[in-house]
Amino acid sequence: MAKPPAIPLILQQLLGQGCRFRIQHGLLYLTPSKVDPPSEGQKELVRAAKERIVEYIAGGHLKAVYCEACHRWRDEKRACWHCVDRVCKCGRLTGSAFIELCSACGIDYEGKETI
């Protein structure tokens, strides 16, 4: 049997598809996206790893940011792969999800000086 993907990868894929997670009384609730619902394989991964997902989210490790343009979640580097854009730490768009450097202010997504 193949090794299951890491929890951050599972969450990133589902959040990127527009799914929402909620924890209530220690239980995990998944609200599927109507536009891009999770596949049966993804649902099975969530079922198999639900305890680890609850620990991960409850532990504050999920640092997703909401995309104002398409109403999907950005990944941990603040990139929206639906819009193919990324938000710099200063709040400006970088122009591409592949560009970590905000050309307007000269800092990368971690806030390190690059110029």
C-alpha positions in Angstrom: 0.0 0.0 0.0 1.3 3.5 -0.9 2.2 5.9 1.8 -0.6 8.5 2.3 0.3 12.1 1.5 1.2 14.5 4.3 -1.6 16.3 6.1 -0.5 19.8 4.8 -0.7 18.5 1.3 -4.2 17.0 1.7 -5.5 20.2 3.3 -3.8 22.4 0.7 -5.4 20.5 -2.2 -8.9 20.5 -0.6 -8.7 24.2 0.5 -7.5 25.1 -3.0 -10.6 23.3 -4.4 -12.8 25.5 -2.2 -13.6 23.0 0.5 -13.9 24.2 4.1 -12.9 22.5 7.3 -14.5 23.0 10.7 -13.7 21.4 14.1 -16.5 21.3 16.7 -16.3 19.3 19.9 -13.3 17.5 18.6 -15.0 16.3 15.4 -13.9 17.2 11.9 -16.5 18.6 9.4 -15.7 18.9 5.7 -17.9 21.2 3.7 -17.3 20.3 0.0 -17.1 22.9 -2.7 -20.0 22.9 -5.1 -17.7 23.9 -8.0 -14.9 21.4 -7.5 -16.0 18.8 -4.9 -13.4 16.3 -3.5 -12.9 13.0 -5.3 -13.8 9.8 -3.5 -10.0 9.2 -3.1 -9.7 12.5 -1.3 -12.6 11.8 0.9 -11.1 8.4 1.8 -7.8 10.1 2.7 -9.6 12.6 5.0 -11.5 9.7 6.7 -8.3 7.7 7.2 -6.4 10.7 8.7 -9.2 12.6 10.4 -7.6 12.4 13.9 -4.2 13.7 12.5 -6.1 16.5 10.6 -7.9 17.6 13.8 -4.6 17.7 15.7 -2.9 19.7 12.9 -5.7 22.3 12.6 -6.3 22.6 16.3 -2.6 23.0 16.9 -2.6 26.2 14.8 -0.5 24.7 12.0 -3.0 25.6 9.3 -2.0 29.1 8.1 -4.3 29.6 5.1 -5.3 32.9 3.8 -8.6 33.6 2.0 -8.3 34.9 -1.6 -10.5 37.9 -2.1 -10.7 37.4 -5.9 -12.0 33.8 -6.2 -13.1 33.1 -2.6 -10.7 30.1 -2.3 -8.0 29.5 0.2 -4.4 30.4 -0.5 -1.6 28.0 0.4 1.0 28.5 3.2 3.0 30.8 0.9 -0.1 32.9 0.3 -0.4 31.8 -3.3 -3.8 31.2 -4.9 -3.3 28.6 -7.6 -6.8 29.3 -9.1 -5.9 32.9 -9.7 -2.2 32.1 -10.1 -1.2 35.1 -7.9 0.5 35.5 -4.6 0.2 38.1 -1.8 3.4 39.7 -0.4 3.7 40.2 3.3 3.0 43.9 2.6 -0.4 43.0 1.2 0.3 43.8 -2.4 0.0 41.1 -5.2 3.2 39.9 -6.7 1.7 39.3 -10.1 2.3 35.5 -10.2 2.0 32.6 -7.8 5.5 31.6 -8.9 7.0 34.9 -7.8 7.8 35.2 -4.1 9.3 38.7 -4.4 7.0 41.7 -4.3 8.6 44.1 -6.8 6.7 47.1 -5.3 8.5 46.9 -1.9 11.4 44.5 -2.4 10.6 42.0 0.3 9.8 38.3 -0.1 6.9 36.5 1.5 8.8 35.7 4.7 9.7 39.4 5.1 13.5 39.0 4.5 15.2 41.9 2.9 16.3 40.9 -0.7 17.6 44.2 -2.1 
